[in-house]
Amino acid sequence: MRFDHVGSDGAVRRPTTSGERREAGAPYSPLVSFTGIPIAALDFYEDLEDDNSKSFWTAHKSTYDESVRAPLEALATALEPSYGPAKIFRPYRDVRFSKDKTPYKTHQGAWFGETSRYLQVAAAGLLLAGGYWHTSSAQVERLRRGVADDVAGPQLERVLAALRRKGLEVGEDQLTRVPSGYPKDHPRAQLLRYKSITARRELGAPDWLSTPAAKTEIVKVWRKMDPLVAWLDTHVGPHAE
């Protein structure tokens, strides 16, 4: 899973935070109450996938502002007391090191860094995720130590099995083989290959998406990810700056 806070060149970008002040004359505000994510947001990205051009973007910028950006900023503000401030990613792609020169992202993401949660809106609908992404080498080593531990490792196995039973997809970056220093026949050899671990669910466009109930439904899914995030916080921890 790729998230927008890391560019294609591996550099960390600074997205816009939900609480930041907007430029004068901006047609949206994070202070607006959350009323749902309109289906027009999904339609916008479906059309953008067909015509990812500056002319299309300019002609439909007001749709992005009103149907995508404003609802997500309002949602981020509503979720902030429980999940911390969100980083709302910019809609422009970094094409400097990419063969794909289309200028705009075909999704809008928001990253809640304090609680390791993510949400995304695209033509396919709503995606929710939680866990650790783009881990540092020190974090990867701590993850492996936790997986190999006789107590923490089986605990993680139980957490991931429970997530799958609840309908969440578990995955992320992994090696093709067990890393050096660990036996190839380790009982958790598969988990030792992981460099990061996340849980995610693609929800599409349920009836509640365009209503205020979307906030409650999002929280329900995110809460299912609590055991995974708690394990990662305990045994991996944040990247040391």
Buried (B, 14 or more C-beta within 10 A) or exposed (E): BEBBBBBBEEEEEEBBBBEEEBEEEEEBEBEEEBBBBBEBBBEBBEBBBEEBEEEBBEEBEEBBEBBBBBBBBBBBBBBBEEBBBBBBBBBEBBEEEEEEEBBBBBBBBBBBBEBBBBBBBBBBBBBBBBBBBBBBEEBBBBBBBBBBBEEBBEBBBEBBEEBEEEEBEBBBBBEEEBBEEBEEEBEBBEBBBBBBBBBBBEBEBEEBBBBBEBBEBBBEBBEBBEBBBEBBEEBBEBEEE
